Structures are given as C-alpha cells and as structure tokens.
Amino acid sequence: MREYLLCLAAAAAVTYLLTPFARALAIRFGAMADVRDRDVHMYPTPRWGGLAMLAGLGVAVILASQLPLMSTIFNDRRQIYALIIGCLIIVALGILDDKFGLDAPTKLVGQILAAGAMAMQGVTLVWLPIRGTFILDPTTSVLLTVLVVLVSINAVNMVDGLDGLAASIVMVGAGAFFAYSYFLSVANGYQRAALATLISASLIGMCAGFLPHNWFRARVFMGDTGSMLIGLLMAASSIMLTGQVDPAGLSGGTLLPAFLPIVLPLSILAVPLLDLLLAVIRRTRKGRSPFAPDKEHLHHRLLKLGHGQERAVLIMTAFTGLIAFGAVSTAFVPIWITGLGTALGVVAIASWALNPPKLRVHARNS
C-alpha cells in the first residue's frame, strides 16, 4: 500500500508543478478554449493541462519500476509498452484537437488507433460473465476492447464541461477502483503489485494535482489532451483487472463472483455514461450527429436549476462516489446493507440537486 501511495503522491506533485508550464505552453502556441454559445466559462482559457497529467503518469510509472515491491509489475513489459503507445497516440490527438479543433470523424479514427494499438499489444478483455465464464476469441476480444475504450474516452470527454468536473469524477471513480483492485488482491491472495492498481493510483494523483489549477474559476483546462487520456486510462485499468482476475477462483462468500470486475468500471463511469447516452438519444432524435455539441448535458441542466458551477460539480461527483463505492462495497458487505445505504444516498443527493439555493435579494436602502 505504501508504494502505491508514494506513486500517487508523485503523480500529484508532478502534475501540480508542471501544470503552470503546460498553461504557458498553450498560451504560447494558441491552444485556447474560446468562449462559445454552449460553454459556461467567460474568458478564453488555455488548454493542454493534459500534458502535465501525462508527465505525472510517467513519473509515477518510472518511480514504481524502481521500488522493490513493485518490480513484479515490470516482469512482463508488454502491457506497459501497450499502455505507453496508447497514451502517446491519444495525447498527440488531443494536442492537435486542442490547437486546431479536429472534426469528429478524424478524432474517432485517432481514438480507434490508440485503442487498437493497446489491444493488439495485449491489453484486452479476455472473458465475460456469460453462462459462467465465456472466453472471448482473439478477434472478438480486440473489437470489444476497442469499443470499451472508445466509450470510456468519449464519456469522460463529453462530461468535461465545468471547471473541475472531469477531474473530480475520475479522481473519485479511480479511488473506488483502487480500493477494489487492492483489496481484491488481499482477500484472494493475488499478487498485490498489479498494473491496474498502479494506474488507478496514478489517476487519483494526476487528477488531484490538476484540480487546484482547474477548480472554479479555472486558470487552465485539461482539454481533450487530458480528458481523452484519463478516459483511456480508466478503460485500460478495468481491462487489465479482468485479465488479472480468475472469475472461477473468486470466493462467492466474500466477493460477487465474476460480475463485479465488469460492472465496477460501468458504475465508476455511470454519470459520464448516462450523460453520453442521453446526448446520443437527444441528438439522433433531432436528426443531428451524436457528436454535434449542444447545451443540454447534465451539468447544463444543474446550472439551469440554479446551482453554481462549484455546487454542480460537487453534486455530480457525489453521485459518482455513491454509485462507485456502493458497487465496491457489495464485494465486502451484505448486499442488502449496500442497497439500503445507496438508496438513502440517492434520495439525499437527489434532494440536494432538486433544491438549488434560493437567491437572496437584499432591498436597497432608499
């Protein structure tokens, strides 16, 4: 655990310290987010914060390679190289998009290239919990992996609409994933040093280090460079976890057999995935492209209800934490307790969301 926390702290520190340099670089080369009709920020803001996040990830992985208890992660470097290649492709795509504004088909091709590069190098789903354990053939494995990565990337990218929102949601979600991945290893006697756990710890650090610069009012955005990177990492860590777990060997008394390694990533990304699904339905019903931007996302709706940006971010992050940690808790406590706690949490957060603060109007003294 201490080694993971050290890598987390390193990722946070490097990201925090390098974000001002990424901001200056974005200003220097004109990678700016101009104010558009659908945006909520009031002034042009530099992007490329994702470059600092990539640096944080790199330092965390390099540090882990030098720690004795983490060295087993690097015995088989194929997945490491696959992850590096995928990250470099997606960051290069994000840099270009943040600077030049690529069209949707071009971005999709680049995302497929990044996901395919990882899948072809061994970061793939190998089984599904269908009629027991269904082992995927190589072609289906690669195709399904690419689909999972694409959905994760675009879900996080689409929810990145308020200051601090994407970083907060992914940080909390990665925290739940880290807890499950680590305690799964402890409970079942697996190797505690695992790449999936390292990536989730690094994600927590990257987002925590970036948030002070990105909280309302943001001085820099992560841009597509950052949102697509953390979306890819979320997908990669969940895919790696399914490869680490033998579903037949999970103890049914303490863990949900087979299903949770698949369900947990969906619960972590529940809010972004819901936003993505609603956007696709909404836009296609209007005869528009699913990638056509609009101002009807969940965070836009919270703002229309009367919440400020900070409060809207906290509400959506709270929902993410409730669902994600609720899913994790089903592995270690009776399901009825988790269900009751989750239901009470949903009621509390929904009440919070549906009752925005009333504006106080102070009468002027005449």
C-alpha positions in Angstrom: 0.0 0.0 0.0 2.8 2.5 0.9 4.3 2.1 -2.6 1.1 2.9 -4.3 0.6 5.9 -2.1 4.1 7.1 -2.9 3.4 6.8 -6.6 0.1 8.6 -6.1 1.8 11.4 -4.3 4.5 11.6 -7.1 1.9 11.8 -9.8 0.0 14.6 -7.9 3.2 16.6 -7.2 4.5 16.5 -10.8 1.1 17.3 -12.3 0.6 20.2 -9.9 4.1 21.6 -10.5 4.1 21.2 -14.3 0.5 22.5 -15.0 1.6 26.2 -15.0 4.2 25.3 -17.6 1.6 23.5 -19.7 -0.6 26.6 -19.4 2.2 28.8 -20.6 2.9 26.5 -23.5 -0.8 26.6 -24.5 -0.8 30.4 -24.4 2.5 30.5 -26.4 1.1 28.3 -29.2 -2.5 29.5 -29.1 -4.2 26.3 -27.8 -7.0 28.3 -26.2 -10.6 27.5 -25.4 -12.6 30.4 -26.9 -16.0 31.2 -25.4 -18.8 29.6 -27.5 -22.6 29.6 -27.0 -22.6 26.2 -25.3 -19.7 27.0 -23.0 -20.0 28.3 -19.4 -16.6 29.9 -19.0 -16.5 33.6 -19.5 -13.0 34.2 -20.9 -10.6 32.4 -23.3 -8.8 29.8 -21.3 -5.6 27.9 -22.2 -5.8 24.1 -22.7 -3.1 21.4 -22.7 -3.3 20.8 -19.0 -3.3 17.1 -20.0 0.4 17.4 -20.8 1.1 17.9 -17.1 -1.1 14.9 -16.3 0.8 12.8 -18.8 4.0 13.8 -17.1 2.6 12.9 -13.7 1.7 9.4 -15.0 5.1 8.9 -16.5 6.9 9.8 -13.2 4.6 7.5 -11.2 5.3 4.6 -13.5 9.1 5.2 -13.5 9.1 5.5 -9.8 7.2 2.3 -9.4 9.8 0.5 -11.6 12.4 1.4 -9.1 10.5 0.2 -6.0 11.4 -3.4 -5.0 7.9 -4.4 -4.0 6.5 -3.1 -7.3 9.1 -4.7 -9.5 7.0 -7.7 -10.5 4.7 -5.4 -12.4 7.5 -4.9 -14.9 8.5 -8.6 -15.4 6.2 -8.7 -18.4 6.6 -5.3 -20.1 4.2 -5.9 -23.0 1.2 -4.3 -21.3 3.4 -1.4 -20.1 4.5 -0.7 -23.7 1.0 -1.1 -24.9 -0.2 1.5 -22.4 2.6 3.9 -23.3 1.8 3.6 -27.0 -1.9 4.2 -26.4 -1.3 7.2 -24.2 1.1 8.8 -26.6 -1.3 8.4 -29.5 -4.3 9.8 -27.6 -2.3 12.7 -26.2 -0.9 13.6 -29.7 -4.5 13.5 -31.0 -5.6 15.7 -28.1 -2.8 18.3 -28.7 -3.9 18.7 -32.3 -7.6 18.9 -31.4 -7.0 21.5 -28.7 -5.0 23.6 -31.1 -6.8 23.1 -34.4 -10.3 21.8 -33.5 -10.4 18.4 -35.4 -13.7 17.2 -36.8 -15.5 14.2 -35.2 -14.5 11.6 -37.8 -10.9 12.4 -37.5 -11.0 12.2 -33.7 -12.8 8.9 -33.9 -10.1 7.4 -36.2 -7.4 8.6 -33.8 -9.2 7.1 -30.8 -9.6 3.8 -32.6 -5.9 3.8 -33.5 -5.0 4.4 -29.8 -7.4 1.7 -28.6 -6.4 -0.7 -31.3 -2.7 -0.3 -30.6 -3.3 -1.2 -26.9 -5.5 -4.1 -27.8 -3.0 -5.5 -30.4 -0.3 -5.4 -27.8 -2.2 -7.4 -25.2 -4.4 -5.0 -23.2 -7.6 -6.8 -24.0 -10.8 -8.2 -22.4 -10.3 -12.0 -22.3 -13.6 -13.1 -20.7 -17.2 -12.1 -19.9 -19.5 -13.4 -17.2 -22.0 -15.1 -19.6 -23.2 -18.5 -18.6 -20.4 -18.8 -16.2 -17.2 -17.7 -17.8 -17.2 -17.0 -21.6 -13.7 -16.9 -23.1 -13.5 -14.5 -26.0 -11.8 -15.4 -29.2 -8.9 -13.1 -30.3 -10.9 -11.1 -32.8 -13.9 -10.5 -30.6 -11.5 -9.7 -27.7 -9.8 -6.9 -29.7 -13.0 -5.5 -31.1 -14.8 -5.4 -27.8 -11.7 -3.9 -26.1 -11.7 -1.1 -28.7 -15.4 -0.5 -28.1 -14.9 -0.3 -24.3 -12.0 2.2 -24.7 -14.0 4.4 -27.2 -17.0 4.6 -24.9 -14.8 5.5 -21.9 -12.9 8.1 -23.7 -15.9 9.8 -25.1 -17.9 9.6 -21.9 -15.2 11.4 -19.9 -14.6 13.8 -22.8 -18.3 14.7 -23.0 -18.7 15.3 -19.3 -15.8 17.7 -19.2 -17.9 20.8 -19.3 -17.5 22.5 -16.0 -14.4 23.7 -14.1 -13.0 20.7 -12.2 -15.8 18.3 -13.2 -14.0 15.6 -15.2 -11.0 15.6 -12.8 -13.3 15.3 -9.8 -15.4 12.5 -11.2 -12.4 10.5 -12.5 -10.5 11.0 -9.2 -13.4 9.7 -7.1 -14.0 6.8 -9.6 -10.4 5.9 -9.7 -10.4 5.9 -5.8 -13.2 3.3 -5.8 -11.4 1.3 -8.4 -8.1 1.4 -6.5 -9.9 0.2 -3.3 -11.5 -2.7 -5.1 -8.4 -3.7 -7.0 -6.2 -3.6 -4.0 -8.5 -5.4 -1.5 -9.4 -7.9 -4.1 -5.7 -8.9 -4.2 -5.6 -9.0 -0.4 -8.8 -11.1 0.0 -7.9 -13.6 -2.6 -4.2 -13.9 -2.2 -3.3 -12.4 -5.6 -0.1 -10.5 -6.3 -0.6 -7.1 -4.7 1.6 -5.4 -7.2 -0.6 -5.1 -10.2 -0.6 -2.7 -13.2 -4.3 -2.0 -12.9 -3.9 -0.9 -9.3 -0.9 1.3 -10.2 -2.7 3.0 -13.0 -5.7 3.8 -10.8 -3.5 5.2 -8.0 -1.7 7.3 -10.6 -5.0 8.6 -11.9 -6.0 9.7 -8.5 -2.7 11.6 -8.2 -3.0 13.1 -11.7 -6.5 14.5 -11.1 -5.7 15.6 -7.5 -2.6 17.5 -8.7 -4.5 19.2 -11.6 -7.7 20.2 -9.6 -6.2 23.2 -7.8 -5.5 24.8 -11.2 -8.8 23.7 -12.7 -11.3 24.5 -9.9 -13.7 27.3 -10.5 -12.6 29.7 -11.9 -10.2 27.6 -13.9 -6.9 29.0 -14.9 -6.3 26.2 -17.3 -8.3 23.3 -18.9 -7.1 19.8 -19.3 -8.5 19.9 -22.9 -9.1 16.9 -25.0 -5.4 16.1 -24.3 -6.3 15.4 -20.7 -9.9 14.2 -20.9 -9.2 11.6 -23.5 -6.1 10.5 -21.6 -7.9 9.9 -18.3 -10.8 8.2 -20.2 -8.3 5.8 -21.8 -6.6 5.1 -18.5 -9.9 4.3 -16.8 -10.7 1.8 -19.5 -7.2 0.3 -19.6 -7.1 -0.2 -15.8 -10.5 -2.0 -15.8 -9.5 -4.2 -18.8 -6.2 -5.1 -17.1 -8.1 -6.0 -13.9 -10.3 -8.5 -15.7 -7.1 -10.1 -17.1 -5.7 -10.3 -13.6 -8.8 -12.0 -12.1 -9.7 -15.6 -12.5 -13.5 -15.5 -12.1 -13.8 -19.1 -11.3 -11.4 -18.6 -8.3 -13.3 -15.8 -6.6 -14.8 -16.6 -3.3 -18.6 -16.3 -3.6 -18.9 -15.8 0.2 -16.9 -12.5 0.2 -17.0 -11.4 -3.4 -19.5 -11.2 -6.1 -18.2 -14.0 -8.4 -17.2 -12.9 -11.9 -19.5 -9.9 -12.3 -18.0 -7.1 -10.3 -14.8 -6.7 -12.3 -17.0 -6.0 -15.3 -19.7 -4.0 -13.5 -17.4 -1.8 -11.4 -16.0 0.2 -14.4 -19.6 0.9 -15.5 -20.5 2.1 -12.1 -17.5 4.4 -11.9 -18.4 6.0 -15.2 -22.1 5.9 -14.5 -22.6 9.7 -14.6 -20.5 10.3 -17.8 -22.1 7.2 -19.5 -25.6 8.4 -18.6 -24.7 11.9 -20.0 -23.3 10.3 -23.2 -26.3 8.0 -23.6 -28.8 10.9 -23.2 -26.8 13.1 -25.6 -26.8 10.4 -28.3 -30.5 9.8 -27.9 -31.3 13.5 -27.8 -29.2 14.4 -30.9 -30.3 11.5 -33.1 -33.9 12.1 -32.3 -33.4 15.6 -33.7 -31.7 14.2 -36.8 -28.3 15.5 -35.7 -24.9 13.8 -35.4 -24.3 12.1 -32.0 -21.1 14.2 -31.8 -22.8 17.5 -32.5 -22.4 19.7 -29.5 -25.3 21.2 -27.5 -26.1 22.8 -24.2 -28.3 20.1 -22.7 -25.8 18.0 -20.8 -26.4 17.1 -17.1 -24.2 19.9 -15.9 -26.1 22.4 -18.0 -29.3 21.2 -16.5 -28.0 21.7 -13.0 -26.9 25.2 -13.9 -30.4 25.9 -15.3 -31.9 24.7 -12.0 -29.9 27.4 -10.2 -26.8 25.7 -9.0 -23.5 27.4 -9.4 -20.6 25.6 -11.1 -18.9 24.5 -7.9 -22.2 23.1 -6.4 -23.0 21.3 -9.7 -19.6 19.7 -9.7 -20.0 18.5 -6.1 -23.4 17.1 -6.9 -22.2 15.1 -9.9 -19.1 13.9 -8.1 -21.2 12.8 -5.1 -23.4 10.7 -7.4 -20.3 9.2 -8.9 -18.8 8.4 -5.5 -22.1 6.9 -4.2 -22.5 4.6 -7.2 -18.8 3.6 -7.4 -18.2 3.0 -3.8 -21.6 1.3 -3.5 -20.6 -1.2 -6.1 -17.2 -1.8 -4.4 -18.9 -2.3 -1.0 -21.0 -5.2 -2.4 -17.8 -7.2 -2.6 -17.2 -7.0 1.1 -20.5 -6.4 3.0 -24.0 -7.9 2.6 -25.8 -6.6 -0.5 -28.9 -5.5 1.5 -26.8 -3.1 3.5 -25.2 -1.7 0.4 -28.6 -1.4 -1.3 -30.1 0.4 1.7 -27.2 2.8 2.0 -27.1 3.5 -1.7 -30.9 4.2 -1.8 -30.6 6.6 1.1 -27.7 8.3 -0.6 -29.6 8.7 -3.9 -32.5 10.3 -2.1 -30.2 12.7 -0.2 -28.2 13.7 -3.3 -31.4 14.0 -5.5 -33.0 16.2 -2.9 -29.8 18.3 -2.9 -29.8 18.5 -6.7 -33.5 19.4 -7.0 -33.4 22.1 -4.3 -31.0 24.8 -5.5 -30.1 27.6 -3.2 -32.6 30.5 -3.4 -31.1 33.8 -4.4 -31.3 36.3 -1.7 -32.4 39.7 -2.8 -31.4 42.5 -0.4 -33.5 45.6 -0.5 -31.6 48.8 -1.1 -31.9 51.5 1.4 -33.5 54.4 -0.1 
